[in-house]
Amino acid sequence: MSLTTFQVPAPRSALMVRRRIATYFVGGVEQIPSLVAALGCLVHDLSVDVRDGVRESMMTCAVLIAADQVEALLEGLRGLPSVVSSELL
């Protein structure tokens, strides 16, 4: 009789997904470094629209993030004093 051993598969790392995010903010160009730092993940296609005479500016980007971390990322952005709103596109 032979003894067969089974190996338990290693847990998979978190599934990374690409999500597009739009963040509306106040404070102009000076806020961009803190917004990008708050993303804390791999960022693609970053675009910022800051206009004279307009109260809110907009930053859009695509991020590569673990699927279960998307809501936490949005909540973190929304918690910044300069952020008016942040949402998935």
GIDA-V86341 format. One record per helix or strand of 3 or more residues. SS is the DSSP state (H for helix, E for strand). FROM is the first residue (numbers start at 1). TO is the last residue. If there is no record, write none. Layout:
# GIDA-V86341
ss->(SS:SS)
from->(FROM:FROM)
to->(TO:TO)
This chain:
# GIDA-V86341
ss->(E:H:E:E:H:E)
from->(16:28:42:57:67:83)
to->(25:39:49:66:78:88)
